[in-house]
Amino acid sequence: MDFEDTAEEKAFREEARTWLEANVPTADELAGMDGMQRAKFWQKRKADAGWACIRWPKEYGGRDATAIENVILGQEEAKVDAPETGVFGIGQGMAAPTMMTWATEEQKQRFVPRLATGEDVWCQLFSEPAGGSDLAALRTKADRDGDDWVVNGQKIWTSGAHYSDWAILVVRTDPDVAKHKGLSYFFLDMNSPGIEVKPIRQISGEANFNEVYFTDVRIPDSQRLGDVGQGWQVALTTLMNERASIGAGGGGTKFGTVKELAESVQIDGRPAIEDSHVRAKLATWYVEEAGLKYTIYRTLSALSKGAVPGPENSIGKYVAGKKTQDMASFAIDLLEQEGIIRDRDQDARFSTLFQDTYMSIPGLRIAGGTDEIMANIIAERVLGLPQEPRMDKGIPFTEVPTGAN
């Protein structure tokens, strides 16, 4: 593992830092804008200067940068007070790689550059109420009608559907074959007739997820990615990129913040950090966070040398979610009655960071594959352990046992 930049990486880091410091929007420039407007303003400025989606080919809005250069840019952007651009995460991190792998050249030229500039926002229509973590168990169907497909069904947990322009969608086009073989993959305009979006109020008070209903929604066959029945293979491209982005991500409660809290509150008249139980908890989280950090460093070293990283992102997602939730829960306990405060108008310590994290992190532990799914992937595909028995393997979807059988 090499912790130092090469000469080329050092020069790129300095170039990125200089541009960011000179171009990050000022408060005056952002005055009067809402979160979406600020995100689009910053994304467009980066795109115009060649600093958006830099790993992408130049013809699609990038600059043909290396993977490690993309990481360096992300590291440097995190150091400046730039607008949050998470609304583009699904489009840039999941839809774009899928489009670049499976779409026609005409479709790539039309849609991918608009993802780089932030002109379009995309969502991901995968999960369904009856499917749980099993994407291949989806029941939303599409029937062929001439040059169109007619879609009926329901999706759920769709982040950003209420403000998205476009979406990627997996549906069942053949129920008479094994469940993985009867799927097809499309992209569609979220303003299409027959689409109804209903926000889901979360325990955090936010409404970032949605239910999406389809009633005779027509999608042109030209907006299909991959062959009919090849939807599972296309979806794997999306899922691979989704899990990589979640596993490499961060945010929420960090070890240093919990340690700072333990130093500032008391247990039985003494600083909490002097309590042996508190210190044991902190030691465990320090080790876990260090392990995650050095796992990411191994990934960065592999990227820097042009290698393809191994399963680090799957492991990172699996470990980070539980660690973060445990730390937030423990911090709330340390705050005692103050731990129930979540009104930002009150003088809540750490601006309700722990409360927000505790109530939002379960969603991250589900997104991109639950903890159980990730553990199975690591066990079966990384460690080579035997697969779990599957009652539905190889049989037509219409014969798969359900709760009604």
C-alpha positions in Angstrom: 0.0 0.0 0.0 1.4 3.4 -1.0 0.1 6.4 1.0 2.0 9.0 -1.1 0.9 10.7 -4.3 3.0 10.0 -7.4 4.5 13.1 -9.0 1.7 13.2 -11.5 -1.0 12.7 -8.8 0.6 15.5 -6.7 0.4 17.9 -9.7 -3.2 16.9 -10.4 -4.1 17.4 -6.8 -2.6 20.9 -6.8 -4.4 21.8 -10.0 -7.7 20.6 -8.6 -7.2 22.4 -5.3 -6.4 25.6 -7.0 -9.4 25.5 -9.3 -11.8 24.6 -6.4 -10.6 27.3 -4.1 -10.9 29.9 -6.9 -14.3 28.8 -8.1 -16.4 27.4 -5.2 -19.6 29.6 -5.2 -19.8 32.4 -2.7 -22.7 33.0 -0.4 -23.8 36.0 -2.5 -23.8 33.8 -5.7 -26.0 31.2 -4.0 -28.3 33.7 -2.3 -32.0 33.0 -2.9 -31.4 29.5 -4.3 -32.9 26.3 -2.9 -30.9 23.1 -2.6 -31.7 21.9 -6.1 -30.8 25.2 -7.6 -27.5 25.4 -5.7 -26.6 21.9 -6.8 -27.3 22.6 -10.5 -25.4 25.9 -10.3 -22.3 24.2 -8.9 -22.6 21.2 -11.2 -22.9 23.4 -14.3 -19.9 25.5 -13.3 -17.8 22.3 -12.8 -18.9 20.9 -16.2 -18.2 24.2 -18.0 -14.6 24.1 -16.7 -14.1 20.4 -17.3 -14.3 19.3 -13.6 -17.5 17.3 -13.7 -17.6 13.5 -14.0 -13.9 13.6 -15.0 -13.6 9.8 -15.5 -16.1 9.9 -18.3 -14.9 10.1 -21.9 -14.6 13.7 -23.2 -17.4 13.1 -25.8 -19.8 12.5 -22.9 -18.8 15.5 -20.8 -15.8 14.1 -18.9 -12.1 14.5 -19.4 -10.8 10.9 -19.7 -9.2 11.2 -16.2 -8.0 8.1 -14.3 -9.8 6.5 -11.4 -7.3 7.8 -8.9 -7.6 11.4 -10.3 -11.4 11.1 -9.8 -10.7 10.1 -6.1 -8.3 13.0 -5.6 -10.8 15.5 -7.0 -13.4 14.1 -4.6 -11.0 14.4 -1.7 -10.2 18.0 -2.5 -13.8 19.0 -3.1 -14.7 17.7 0.3 -12.3 20.3 1.8 -14.1 23.3 0.4 -17.5 24.6 1.2 -19.2 23.6 -2.0 -22.9 23.0 -2.5 -24.2 19.5 -1.9 -24.7 17.6 -5.2 -26.1 14.3 -3.9 -29.3 14.7 -6.1 -27.1 13.7 -9.1 -25.7 10.6 -7.4 -28.1 8.1 -9.0 -27.9 9.6 -12.4 -24.1 10.0 -12.4 -23.1 7.0 -10.3 -25.6 4.4 -11.6 -27.6 5.4 -14.6 -24.7 6.9 -16.6 -22.4 3.8 -16.3 -25.3 1.6 -17.3 -26.1 3.8 -20.3 -22.4 3.9 -21.3 -22.3 0.1 -21.2 -25.7 -0.8 -22.8 -27.2 2.2 -24.7 -26.8 3.1 -28.4 -24.3 5.8 -29.3 -27.1 8.2 -30.2 -28.6 7.6 -26.7 -25.3 8.2 -25.0 -24.7 11.4 -26.9 -28.2 12.6 -26.0 -28.4 11.7 -22.3 -25.0 11.2 -20.7 -23.6 14.8 -21.2 -26.8 16.2 -19.6 -26.0 14.1 -16.5 -22.6 15.6 -16.3 -23.9 19.2 -16.5 -26.7 18.5 -14.0 -29.4 19.4 -16.4 -31.2 16.1 -15.8 -31.9 14.3 -12.5 -32.5 10.6 -12.6 -34.0 8.0 -10.2 -33.8 4.2 -9.9 -37.1 2.2 -10.2 -36.0 -1.2 -8.9 -37.4 -2.2 -5.4 -41.0 -3.4 -5.0 -43.2 -4.1 -1.9 -43.5 -7.8 -2.5 -39.8 -8.4 -3.5 -37.9 -7.4 -0.4 -34.2 -7.6 -1.1 -34.8 -10.0 -4.0 -34.8 -7.7 -7.0 -35.4 -10.7 -9.3 -38.8 -11.3 -7.6 -40.3 -8.1 -9.0 -43.8 -8.2 -10.3 -44.2 -4.9 -12.2 -45.0 -6.1 -15.7 -44.5 -4.8 -19.2 -46.5 -6.1 -22.2 -45.5 -5.5 -25.8 -47.9 -3.4 -27.9 -46.3 -2.7 -31.3 -43.3 -0.4 -30.9 -44.2 0.3 -27.2 -44.3 -1.5 -23.9 -47.2 -1.0 -21.6 -46.2 -1.0 -17.9 -48.4 -1.7 -14.9 -47.3 -2.2 -11.3 -45.6 -0.5 -8.3 -42.1 0.4 -7.2 -41.1 1.6 -3.7 -38.3 3.3 -1.8 -37.5 5.3 -4.9 -35.2 8.1 -3.8 -35.8 11.4 -5.6 -38.7 10.2 -7.7 -40.6 13.4 -6.8 -38.0 15.7 -8.5 -36.5 13.4 -11.1 -36.7 14.0 -14.9 -35.8 10.4 -16.0 -35.5 7.0 -14.5 -34.0 3.5 -15.0 -36.5 0.7 -14.7 -36.5 -3.1 -14.4 -39.8 -4.9 -15.2 -41.0 -8.4 -15.9 -41.6 -9.1 -19.5 -41.9 -12.9 -19.4 -43.4 -14.6 -16.3 -43.2 -18.1 -17.8 -39.4 -18.5 -17.4 -37.1 -18.5 -14.4 -37.3 -15.3 -12.5 -33.9 -13.9 -13.5 -34.5 -14.6 -17.2 -37.9 -12.9 -17.5 -36.7 -9.3 -16.8 -36.1 -6.4 -19.2 -34.5 -3.0 -18.5 -35.7 0.4 -19.7 -35.3 4.1 -19.2 -38.2 6.4 -19.2 -39.4 10.0 -18.8 -40.8 10.5 -15.3 -43.4 12.9 -16.8 -45.0 10.1 -18.8 -48.8 9.8 -18.5 -49.8 7.1 -16.0 -47.0 7.7 -13.5 -48.0 8.6 -9.9 -45.4 9.5 -7.3 -46.4 9.3 -3.6 -43.7 10.5 -1.0 -43.1 8.2 2.0 -42.7 10.1 5.3 -39.7 8.7 7.1 -39.1 8.4 10.9 -36.6 11.2 10.5 -39.4 13.5 9.3 -38.0 13.7 5.8 -39.7 12.4 2.7 -36.9 11.5 0.4 -38.3 8.0 -0.6 -41.4 7.5 -2.7 -43.9 4.9 -3.9 -44.3 5.0 -7.7 -47.4 3.6 -9.4 -47.6 2.7 -13.1 -51.0 2.6 -14.9 -50.7 1.7 -18.6 -47.5 3.7 -18.9 -46.2 3.5 -22.4 -42.4 3.2 -23.0 -41.0 3.0 -26.6 -39.0 -0.1 -27.3 -36.2 2.2 -28.4 -35.7 3.0 -24.7 -34.8 -0.6 -23.8 -31.3 -1.4 -22.7 -30.1 -4.8 -23.6 -32.2 -7.5 -25.2 -35.6 -8.5 -24.1 -35.1 -10.9 -21.1 -31.6 -9.5 -20.5 -32.7 -7.1 -17.8 -30.9 -9.0 -15.0 -27.5 -8.6 -16.7 -28.1 -4.9 -17.3 -29.3 -4.5 -13.7 -26.1 -6.0 -12.4 -24.1 -3.2 -14.1 -26.3 -0.7 -12.1 -26.0 -2.6 -8.8 -22.2 -3.0 -9.1 -21.9 0.8 -9.4 -24.5 1.4 -6.7 -22.7 -0.8 -4.1 -19.3 0.7 -5.0 -20.6 4.3 -4.4 -22.3 3.4 -1.1 -19.3 1.4 0.1 -16.9 4.2 -0.6 -19.2 6.9 0.8 -19.2 8.5 4.2 -21.2 11.0 6.2 -23.0 11.0 9.5 -21.4 10.1 12.8 -17.7 9.6 12.8 -15.4 8.3 15.5 -13.8 11.6 16.2 -17.2 13.2 16.8 -18.2 10.6 19.4 -14.9 10.9 21.1 -15.4 14.6 21.3 -18.8 14.1 22.9 -17.4 11.6 25.4 -14.9 14.3 26.5 -17.6 16.9 26.9 -20.3 15.0 28.9 -20.1 13.4 32.3 -21.0 10.1 34.0 -21.2 10.2 37.8 -19.5 13.6 37.9 -16.5 12.6 35.8 -15.8 12.9 32.0 -17.5 10.1 30.2 -14.3 9.2 28.4 -12.8 8.1 31.7 -15.5 5.4 32.1 -14.1 2.0 31.2 -17.3 1.0 29.3 -17.1 4.1 27.2 -13.4 3.6 26.5 -14.0 0.0 25.4 -16.7 1.1 23.0 -14.5 3.9 21.6 -11.6 1.5 21.1 -13.8 -0.9 19.1 -15.0 1.8 16.8 -11.5 3.3 16.4 -10.3 -0.1 15.2 -13.3 -0.6 12.9 -12.9 2.9 11.4 -9.2 2.4 10.9 -9.8 -0.9 9.2 -12.3 0.8 6.8 -9.8 3.6 6.1 -7.0 1.3 5.2 -9.3 -0.9 3.2 -10.1 2.2 1.2 -6.4 3.0 0.9 -5.8 -0.4 -0.6 -8.5 0.4 -3.2 -6.8 3.7 -3.9 -3.4 2.0 -4.3 -5.0 -0.5 -6.7 -6.6 2.3 -8.7 -3.4 4.3 -8.8 -1.5 1.3 -10.3 -4.3 0.7 -12.8 -5.5 -2.5 -11.2 -9.1 -3.5 -10.6 -10.1 -3.4 -6.9 -11.4 -6.5 -5.2 -14.4 -6.8 -2.9 -13.4 -3.9 -0.6 -16.6 -1.9 -1.4 -18.9 -4.7 -0.4 -17.0 -5.1 2.9 -17.0 -1.4 3.5 -20.8 -1.1 3.1 -21.4 -4.1 5.3 -19.2 -2.8 8.2 -19.8 1.0 7.9 -23.6 0.9 8.2 -23.7 -1.0 11.5 -20.7 0.9 13.0 -22.3 4.3 12.2 -25.7 3.3 13.7 -24.1 1.9 16.8 -22.0 5.0 17.4 -25.0 7.3 16.9 -27.1 5.2 19.3 -24.4 5.3 22.0 -24.0 9.0 21.5 -27.7 9.6 22.1 -27.5 7.6 25.3 -24.5 9.7 26.5 -26.6 12.8 25.9 -29.4 11.4 28.2 -32.5 13.7 27.9 -30.7 16.0 25.5 -30.5 13.0 23.2 -34.2 13.3 22.3 -33.9 16.8 21.0 -34.0 17.1 17.3 -35.4 20.6 16.9 -32.6 22.7 15.2 -34.1 25.8 16.6 -33.0 24.6 20.1 -29.4 24.6 21.3 -28.8 20.9 20.6 -25.3 19.7 21.0 -23.6 18.8 17.6 -26.7 20.2 15.8 -28.7 17.0 16.1 -26.0 15.1 14.1 -26.4 11.9 16.2 -30.2 12.0 16.1 -30.3 12.5 12.3 -27.8 9.8 11.7 -29.6 7.3 14.0 -32.9 7.7 12.2 -31.5 7.8 8.6 -28.8 5.2 8.7 -31.3 2.2 8.5 -32.1 3.3 5.0 -28.4 3.1 4.0 -28.2 -0.4 5.4 -31.0 -1.4 3.0 -30.0 0.6 -0.1 -27.9 -1.3 -2.6 -28.4 -4.6 -0.7 -29.3 -5.3 2.9 -26.7 -6.3 5.4 -27.9 -9.9 5.0 -27.5 -9.7 1.2 -24.1 -8.2 1.5 -23.0 -10.9 3.9 -24.2 -13.6 1.5 -22.3 -11.9 -1.4 -19.1 -11.8 0.6 -19.5 -15.4 1.8 -20.4 -16.9 -1.5 -18.6 -14.8 -4.1 -15.5 -13.7 -2.1 -14.9 -16.5 0.4 -16.2 -19.3 -1.9 -18.6 -20.7 0.7 -21.6 -22.9 -0.5 -24.7 -21.1 -1.7 -27.8 -21.1 0.4 -30.5 -23.5 -0.8 -33.0 -21.8 -3.2 -36.5 -23.2 -3.7 -37.1 -21.0 -6.8 -33.9 -21.9 -8.7 -34.6 -22.8 -12.3 -38.4 -22.9 -12.2 -40.8 -20.5 -14.0 -41.7 -17.3 -12.1 -45.4 -18.2 -12.2 -44.5 -21.4 -10.2 -42.5 -19.7 -7.5 -44.1 -20.3 -4.1 -45.7 -17.2 -2.4 -47.4 -16.5 0.8 -50.7 -17.2 -0.9 -49.7 -20.7 -2.0 
